[in-house]
Amino acid sequence: MTKPNHTISARDSSNGALVITRLIPNSERLETNVGRHAGAAKTQWSASGMRAVPATQGGLRPHASSLPQMPGRQKGQSMTGSPLAQAALRRRSASPPGARPPPPAPARPEPSPERPEAARPESPRDVGRVLPGPGYLGFMSYCDIYDETDRSLSLLRGGLASETTPTETRAITPRTIPVVPTLSRRSLETCLTVLRHVPTRAEARRLFDDGCTVLDCWVRQVTQRVMLSLYELFGHCLGHSRKETDLIDMAHLLSRNTSVSLSDKEADSDAWIQSFSGRNLRWDTLGVMFVYWAFGGRSKRSFRMESGDRTEVAGSVLALQRCIDLCVELSRGASEGNILLLYVLYQRAVLESMIAGDASPSVWRYHGEAAGLIMYLGIHAETARDIYVPTLAGELRRRLCGLIMTIDKVGAIFTGRPPLMSRRYISTPLPLDLRNEDLMGGHETIVKAMEALDENGWNTSGGPYPATVVRARTLLSLVKDEIIEIALGNDRRASVQELLALKARQDKTMAELPRGLKYDKENLTDYAVEQPIVFTRHVIRLEHLQAHFLIQRLLIQRGYDGQAELVAISFAMVSLTVKFWTHMDRFSLMIGDFEWLVMAYAAPSGGILCQELLKPSVRLPSVGDETAASRASADDTLQLPTRFAMIEHLFLLVGFLDRVSPSAPNGDLCRDCKVVIRRVLEQSVGQPPGAASDVQGLAPWDVDLQPSVDFNFELLDTFDWIRAEAGW
């Protein structure tokens, strides 16, 4: 079947020349001359798309003086790098006598016009001129010995050692080739798909204002400035009616900008923001904006879930999330990665958890990409310096490292899978407790703000701020990393004394947190305290209790007498979690996090309470028995509950779980928990509490449960006690 001819015209923004491209059947070749200037290149069209072909010496090859110079490379120096790299290149390019040329690559099938949204960048060369470099290379890398040799050679020659080692230079400097960035037809269609879904100016503003990300680390003002520059410069292209030619020009501009390496060493915050906004807009920058728009859409969806009308909003949110994926692919095709792309990958994993559930393989994949990019960029390997002057980009690097480390531990505990990041391989210091406004204010403002920090880096002038939350959660995650290592490691056999020391270190870490992060139950009725602050204090308190919960289970596995404290901790976790539901008016901005909160904190602890109802192991206090209640723990806030209080809060937990729709993320887990807890309550309500003689002589948790209620007691198998397939 003969395919019709199409014509696409666009104007090259670099010289104003009109580019006319006529797409013809694959059996022919189209050659296009881009303008009539000395710097033009010849392009060819094949089944795999448009590609740049180096021009001959007849006047079309760009002059050497007009090519961009690599940082640290002298004019005229070979772009292949070190002599070792040049020798390797000669070996690769040499052909033995009589060798045949390699066969031509098979033609790729053309994309289906019915599915333009499935378009992908065909290779990194499709959308830019950056070839992937080695990234961060550490102590054990192949080039470390040569770096030491280079430094020794400099000393022998009497030269001064440079501040940046060759390894660091390779890690931060992309390898460039002097080719005009081009887009294949499939890549161009991918770009156009993204640009067609950019919201209008008014809708973008509404979505941005609704996009509340309380536990975020990013500087919201950065995204706001970038978004304003987007519509100031391209607003005429992004209205309700959009011209194809305008979007094509915009796609080429973004692709060309993305191929330029983005440095995070810029000290001036304004200059750094300008490097990826306005005329320097990039695909990863657009991905950051889509993240905020998607969270804004989910906020609207969360409110509509109550009335059941969510079809339209859900569809638009999925479209926005699809655009995030396309921005990631376009960014990867044209660059080696940067902190903008890292932030997009981190938030994409969070968004995916709200769709597919926290235990889904897609969430694990997105999180793995973020963790891998941290290692590739060397963000994990920053070393502490005696004199450190923070910058906006530098603090964002530290915040992202700490927050992704925290999320890594949250996912490991939720699923029982080994974490992807370990404290043993991370040397990056904590971010400083600076306000976002101070980081945006420039060098003098930052220096003045540092005067308000104490010797540990905490802000003494107020808060909490986003950096305060990141610092606190990162510190707590370091203790959790040790707990996970003991629980899941094959050769880690911690003694009771080591676990008690770890527990004391957890208490010390919590005690050293700023007062602004301390939990106060009066906040629920004090409407002068803003919702994000109340939510943050609740989450940090839950993370502290969760660490105690895990340590206590490890202690019991080693024969330690800690059943009473475990019951008290479990009751505190359940009672604190159900407050998100019973006081929903104080957490209306965070409704989208409810499914995760109830399953991460209330479900495992609720299982312990169910066990205690079925087979009591400790003597529970009666109403008004303060003496028995105070024996639960050294922590004054933890007390053994009465049997009535346990039943009451388990009923509240059933109500919380019942709120979660079966089609919601983690909906199947919530349903299974609800069924088991309800039947335990049905069995327990009509029975008198067990007498003391019933529990004496029983080993800790040595109970003979019926198979239909098989509560597994593996440490991180937090949901294996739910057996949905079991009959009752």
N, C-alpha and C positions, 0 to 999 in steps of 0.2 A: 504494500500500500504506500503510495507516494505521500510524503508529509508536506504540508503547505509551507511556503516560505514566510518568514517573519522578518520584520525590521525593527531594530532597537537603536535609538539614537540617544546619545548623552553628551554632555559637554565636559571636557577635561578641565577640572578646576585649576590645574597647575599652569596652563598656558592658554586657556580659552578655546583650544581647537575642538572642533566638532568630531566626535567619533561615530562613524556609521558602520554598523555591523549587520550583515545580512546572514541569517541562519539558513543554511541550505542542507539538503540530505547528507547523511554521513558518508555516502559514497564519494562526495566531492570534498575539496578543501577550500576554506575561505581564508584569504589573506587580507589583512586590514592594515593600512598605513595610518597611524595615529598622528594626524597633523602633518605639517611640513616644517619641521624644526630639527636642529642638530641633535637634540636629546631624545627624539622619538625612537620607539622600538617597534619591530615588526611582530605581530601576533598571529598565531595560527589557531584555527578551530579544528578540533577533532572530537571524537566521540566522548573523550574524557573531559572536554571543556576547553576554554581559552587559556593559553599559556604564553608566557613571554619568551621570545626567542632572541638571543643576543644578536644585535645587528652586525653587519660586516663593516669593514673599515671604510666603506664608501660614504661616510659622513653621518651615519645614523647611530653610531655608538657614542654614548655620553663621554665627554672629556673627563679625564681622570681627576682634574681639579674640581669638577662639579659633583663628585661622588661624596657621600657622607663618610667622614673619617671615624673609625672606631676609637673609643676612649682608650688612651694609653698606647696607641699605635702611631708611630712616626710616619710621615708622608713618604710613600714609596716602599714601605715595609710590606712584606708578603702577608696576606690576610689569613694564611693557613696557620699562623702562630709560631710555635717553637720549632727548632730543627727536627725534633722527633716527629712532630705532626707533618712537616714537609716531607720527611723521608717516608712516612706511612702513606702520604698522598701519592708520592712517586711510585711506591710499590703497587698501590691500587690501580694507578693509571697505566702502568706498564703492561704490555700484552706479549706473550711469547710469540716467537716467529711462527707464521702460518696459522695463527689463531683466527678463528672466524668471528665476525662481529656478532654481538648478542642479537637474538631474534627480537623483532618489534613486540612491544607489549600488546596483549589482546585488547581490543576495543571494549570499553565498558558500556553496558546498556544505558540508554538515555532514561532519565527519570520520567515517571508517568505524569502527564499533565494534570491528571485527576487528583494527584496527591502532592501538591507543591509543599505542603508542610513537612513532608518527609525528607526534604532536601538536606544534604549534609555537605560540609566542606570536604572535598575529595582528598586533600592532603594539606599539610601545613603550608605548602608552597602556593596553594590556591588563593589564599587571601592575604598574603604578605611576603616579605623577603627575609624573615627570620628563621634560621635553621636551629633546631634544638641543640643547646649546649650541654655540658656535663652537669650543670647545676652546682650545688654546694658539694665540695669534696673535702672530707675530713681527714683525720690523722692516719687512718689505715688505707686511704685511697692510693691508687697506683702512682699518682703524681707527687705525693708528699715527699718522697725521697729526693725527687728532682728539685722540689722547692727548697729543701735544705741545701742541696748542692748549689743552687743558684745563689742562696744567701752567702754560702761559704766563698763562692767565687767573687762575689761583690766585696767581701772583706779582704780577699787576697789582692784585688785590684785597687783597694783603697777607697772604693765607693761607699756611699752611705746607703744603708738598707732602707728601702721604701717602706712607707707605713702600710701599704697594701701588698700582701703576698700574692704571688702568681696564682695560687689556688683561689684566693678571694676574688682576684680579677676575673678568673674564668667563671666564678659562680655568679657574678653580677653583670657580666658583659656578654650580650648575645652576639653570635656570629652573624654578620650581615653580608649580603651579596648585592651587587649593584644592579638590581633588576626592578623595573617599574612594577609596583603591585598590581596584580590583575585578578579578576574574578571569573571563575568558570560559570557557566549558565546555572548549574545546580547551586553553587555557592551564592550567586546573585539572587536566586529565588529564595534561598534561606534568609538572606539579608532583608529582602522585601517582605517576607512573612513577618519578621520581627517588627519592622517599621510600620507595617499596616496595623499592628496591634498596640502601638504606643498610644496611650489614652490622650484625649484632647486636653488642652490646658486646664479647663475647669474640672474635668473628671480626675486628672492626675493630682490636682490639689486636694480634692476630697479624699482620694485613696491615701495620699500621703498623710493627711491629718488623722485618718482612721487607723493607720498602720502603727499600732502601739506594740513595741517590742521591749518589754520591761527588762528582761534579763539579757539585753543586748550589750555589745561592747563598742559598737560603731559610734562615730560622732554624727549625730543626726543633722547638725548644721551643715556638714559637708555635702550630704545628699541634697539638702534643701538648696544650697547654692548652685550645685550642678544642675538641678532640675530647672531652676530659674534661668540659667544660661542656655539650657536646651530650648526652652520655648521663646526666649528672646531672639535666638539666632535662627531656629528652625520652626518657629510657631506657624509660619505661613505654609509650611509643608505638612503639618500635623493636625490639620483641621478635620472636619467631618468629610470633606471632599479632598482627596489627595491625588496629586498628579504622579503618574508613573515615573516621568523623567526627573522630577524633584527627588523622589525616593531613591532612584538609581544614583544620582549625584551624591546624595547623603550616604548611601551604602559604600560608595567608593571612598569617600572621605573618612568614614569610621574605620574601614579596613586599612587604609593607609596609616591612620593614626595608631591603630592597634599594633601594627608591625614595628612601631618605634618603642624601644625599651623604656619602661616607666621606672624611674629611680625612686627609692624610698629614703635616700640620703639627703634630700633637700631640707635645709634648716628652716626656710621661710614657709610658713603654712599657706600663705596666699599664692606663692609661686608654685608650691606643690599642687594645690587644687587646680590652678590654671593649667597645669601640665596634662590634665585629663578632662577638662571641661571646655565649653565654648567651641572654638574652632579645633580644639584638641580632643574632642569627644571620641570615646573609644567604645568598643563593644562590651568590655568588662565594666566600664562606667555605666552604660545603659543597663547592664545586668544588675548592678546595685540598685538602680531606680526601680527596676521590675520587682526586686525583692520587696521594697517598701510598698509598691502598689499591690503586690500579691497579699501581703499581710493586711493591708487595708481592706481588700476584698474579702479575706477570711473573717475579718472583724464584722463586716456586714452580714456575712453568711451565718456567723455564730448567733447573732440576734434573730435571724430569720428561722433558724433551726427550731426555735421554740414554737413557731406557728406552723412549721412544716413546709413553708414556701421557700425553697432554697434552690430550685432547679436553675433559674436564670443566673443567680449569683454564683452557684457552683460551676456552671459552664464558663463564666468569665474568669473565675479564679484559675481553673485548669488551663485556660488559654494563656493567662499571664505566667503560670508556672512553666508551660511549654516554651514560652519566649525566653525564660531564664535558661532553660536547657540549650536553646539555640544560641544565646549569647555566650554561654560557656564554650560551646563547640567552635564558634567563630573566633573567640579569644584564643583558644588553644591552637587553632590553625594558623594564627598570625603572631603569637608571642609565646614566650617561655613561661609565663605566669608572673603574678605579682600579688600584692596584698589585696587589691580590688577583687581579683579572681578568687583568692582564698576566702574572702568574706562571702562572696556569692555562693561558693561551694558549701561553706558552713551553713548558711541560711537555707540553702536548697535541701540539705539533709533535715533541717528542722521542719520545713514545709512538708517534705515527704512523710515525716513521721505523723503529721496531722492528717494525711490522706490514707496511707497504707498501714499505719501502726508502727510502734517503736521497734518491734521485733522483725519487721519485714526485711527481706534481702535488699530491697532498693535503698532503704535507709542506711543499711550497713555499707552499701556501695558508695553512696554519696559521701558518707562520713570518711570512708577509706580514702577517697580522692582528696578530701581536705587534709587529712593527716599526712598523706603522701606528699602533697604540695608543700606543707610545712617543712618536711625533711629536705625536699629538693631545693627549696629556696634558702635553706640554712637558718630559718627563723628560730629553730630550737637551739641553736648553738651560739647564741650571743653570750658573751662573757661580761661579767661585771667589771666596771671601770671605776677608778678612784674619782675621776672627774667626769660626770655625765650631765650633759645639758639636754633635756628632753626636747623632742620635736613632735609635731603632730603625726608624721608618718612613723617615727620610731616608737611612739607610745601605742599606736594602733597595731604595730607588729607584736609588741609584748602582750597587748590585750587579746589579740586573736590567738596567740600561742596558749595563753592561760585558759581562755574560754573553751577552745577545742579540746584541750587536755581535760577540762571539767566534763564536757559532754561525753568524752570517751569513757570516763568512769561511770557516768550515768547509764550509758548504753551497756557497759559490761555487767553492771549489777542487775539491770533490768532483764538481760537475756542470759546471763551466766556464761557469756563467751569471753575469751581472753581480750584484754584491751589492745588497742593498736599503738598506744603511746605509753612510755614508761618514764617515770621521774628520773631513772638512772641515766637516761640519755638526753636529758633536757637541762641545759645550763642557763637558759635565758632568764634574767631576773624578772621579778614581778613588775607590772606597770606601776607607776607612781599614782597616788590618789589625787589626781588633778582634775579640775572641772573641765568639761568640754569647752566652755567659753574661754578658759585660760589657754588651752591648746590652740584655739583659733585666733588668739589675740596677738601672736607674734613673740619674738624672742624676749623682749623686755617684760611683757606680761607674764610669760612663763617663769622667768627668773624671779619675779616678784612673788608669784604664786608658790614657788618652792620654799619660800621663807615660812609659809604656814604649815609645812610638813614636819612631822616629828622625825626622830632618828630612824624609825622603821618605815617611813614613807607614807604614813597615814596623814590625812588632812585633819587639822585641828580647828578649822574655821567653819565647820558645818557639815552638811551632807545628810544622808549618803548620796554619792554621785555614781554614775555608771562604772567608773573605775573602781570605786569602793566595793561594789558588788563583785566585780571580776576578781579583784584581789582576794576577797574573802572566800569565794567559791574555789579559787585555785588553791589556796592554802588547805581548805578542807579536802580537796581532791587528792592532794599529796598523801594525806593519811589514808584515804580510801584506796589509793594505789598500793599501799603496803598491805591493806586488808585483802585486796583482790589477789595479790601475789601469794599470800599465805593460803588463801582458800583454793585457788586454781593451780598454783605451781606444783610441779611434780616433786621437787626436792626441797620444798620449803616447809620445815617442821618446826613451827614456833611453839615454845613452851607456854605454860600458863603465865609464868612471870613476864615473858615477852609480850603476851597479849595484854596483860594488866598495864605494862608500861606504855603500850600503844594506846590503850584506853585513856591513860593519864595525859598523854601527849595530845589526844583529841580534845580533852577538856581544857587543856592549856591553850590550844589554838583558838578554841571558841571563846575563852575568857579574854583573850587579847584583841578580839575584834572590836571595832569602834562601837560606842554606845548607840549610834544611829542604826545599827544592824541588829540590836538585841530585841528579841521577841517580847511583846507586851500585849497581854490579852485585852487590855483596855482600848487598844487601837481599833478594835472592831466596832466600838460604839462612839469613838472619838472621830467625828467626821472632819475635824481640822487636819487630821493626818491623811495625806493623799493616798489614793488606791495603790499606785506602784510601790510606795514605801511599805504599806501594810502587806502587800503580796510578797515583796522581797524578804521581809522579816519572817514571814511564815515559811517560805521555802528554805531559808538558811537554817531555821530551827528544825525543819523536817530532815534536812541533810545531816545535821548533827545527830538527831535521834536515829537516823538510818545507820550511821557509822557505829553507834552504840549497839544497835540491833544486831549487826553483823558480827561485831566483836563478841557479844554475849553468846551468840550461837556457837562461835568457835570455842569459847571457853567451856560451854556445856558439852561439846563433843570431846573435850579433853578431861571430862569428869569433874569439872568445877561446879560447885553448887550455886547456880545462878538463875534457877527457874523463876523465882519471884521477881527478880529485876527484869527478866525478859518479858514477863507478863505486864509489868508496869510500863516498860518502854513501848510494847505493842499497843497497849491501851492509849498511851499518849499520842502515838502516831495516828491511830484511828480517829481519836477525838479531835485532833488538830486538822486532819484532812477533811473531815465532814463539815468543818466550818466553812470551807469554800462553797459548799452547797447551802447550808443553813443561813449563811450571811452572803448570799449571792449579790446583794446590792453593793457590797464593799469590794467585790471582785468582778464587776460587770465587764471591765476591759480585758479580763484574762479568761473569759469563758472557754476560749479555744484550747486552753491548757488543761481543762478539767479531766479529760480522759487520761492524759498522761499522769497527772497527779494522783488520781485515785488508784491507778494500777501500780504505780511505782512505790507508793508509800502505804496506802491503806490496805491493799489486797494482801501482801505478805504478812503484815502484822495482824490483819483480820483472821488469817489462817491460824495464827498462834492462839488467838482468843477462842476460835472454834475448837481447837484441840483442848483448851482448858475447860470449856463447857462440857465436852464429851467425856473426858477423863481428867478430873481435877488432879493437879500435882502439887498445889500449894494451898494453904489455908487462906481463903479470901476473907477480908474483913466484913463485918456486918455494918449496917448503916450506923454511923456515929462512932465506930470503933477507930479512933485516931491512932491508937498505939500500933495496931496491926498495919495500918496504912503507912506509917512512917518507917516501917522496917523494909520497905521495898528496895530502896536505893539510897546511896549517900547523897544523891541529887535531891534537893528539897522539892523540886518541881515534879518529881516522879513519885507516884504513890500507887500502891495496889488498889485496884478498883473493887467495888462490891460486885457480887454476881449480877445484881439488878442493873448496875451501870454498864457492865459488859454487854448484857442483852440489849439494853437501850441503845447503845452506840452501834451495835451490830445491825439493829433495825434501821438506824439512820444510814448506815453504810449500804444496806440493801436499797434504800430509797435513792441514794446517790448513784449507785450502779444502775438502777432502773431508769435514771434520767438519760443514760447513754443509749443512743439509738443502736440497734443491731448492725446497721450499715456504717456506723461511725468507726474511725480508727480505734483499734483495740476492742471493738464491739463484741467480738466473739469471746475474748477473755473476760470482759465485764459480765457477759451473760452467764458464763460458766461459774464465775465467782458468786454471782447473785443466786444461782440455783443451789449451790452447795451451802452457802451461808443460811439461806432461808430454811432449808431442810434440817440443818443443825439446830436452828432456833425452834423449829416445830418439835423436834425431839427433846429439846432441853427445857422449854418453857413449862411443860407439864410435869417435869421431874424435880424432886427436891435436890438441893445442892449436896454433893458428896460429903460424907463425914470424914473426919480426920483419919479414922481407922482405915478408910477406903484407899487412902493414898500412901499410908506408911508402908514401907517395904518395897515400894515400886522404884525401880531405877529411873533416873531422869528421862522422861518422855518414853519410857518403855511401856507402851500401851498397845493393846491388841485391838486394833480398829477393824471394823468390818471392811471387806474389800471395796464396797461401794463408796467408802469415804477414806480412801487411802491417802493420807497426808504424808508426802515425802519430806524428809528432813535434811536433804542435801542443802548445803549452805546457800548457794546461789540459784538453786532450782526454785525460784520464788513462786512459780505457778504450777509446778508439778503436782502439788497437792490437789489440784482440780482435775478430776477425771470425768470429762464430759460424757465419755462413752459408757460409763458405769451405770448400771441400773439400780434403782432404789426399790 
